[in-house]
Amino acid sequence: MILVTGGVKSGKSSFALKLSEEYNKKAFLATGVPFDEEMKKRIEKHKAERGNDFDTYEEPINVPDTLNSIADKYDVIVFECVTTYLGNLYYYAVNIDNYLDKLLESFKNVKCELIIVTNEVGWGVIPENELARKYVETLGKLNSKIANISDQVYLVVSGIGVRIK
């Protein structure tokens, strides 16, 4: 399992795709929901970047179930991304702790290489509202848990991936 982390627009997605190049049978698990025009454009850009090399699964909430259902069918799965997934859980007002526990458990069932993309969001200004502070704290703790169980962790800065584990 490989975790790819970094700031917004730092090149994480491109780096994750580059890591997946050596594999034949590829899946892409996308969590983005086109809530607005900007997000629609972002999703289309990501689709164009990965081309037809991947079987794509779009799932905003039931990521653990999707991972469990495809865990043994591919050489590599790129999961893009934890940051958006957590935002979806908050947006849809589900039991976040329950879903995150299931997510971490589902990682154990994946029989192929799993490349997980996430963001480092706690390096900036402390958010002004309680919900945003809770989101940043939850994501930071989740990233730490994922990094702990990952075989490799890369920090992407200015498009350059630096292995930190």
Summary of the structure (lengths in Angstrom):
residues: 165
radius of gyration: 14.9
end to end distance: 11.4
largest distance: 45.3
contacts: 487
relative contact order: 0.24
helix: 44%
strand: 21%
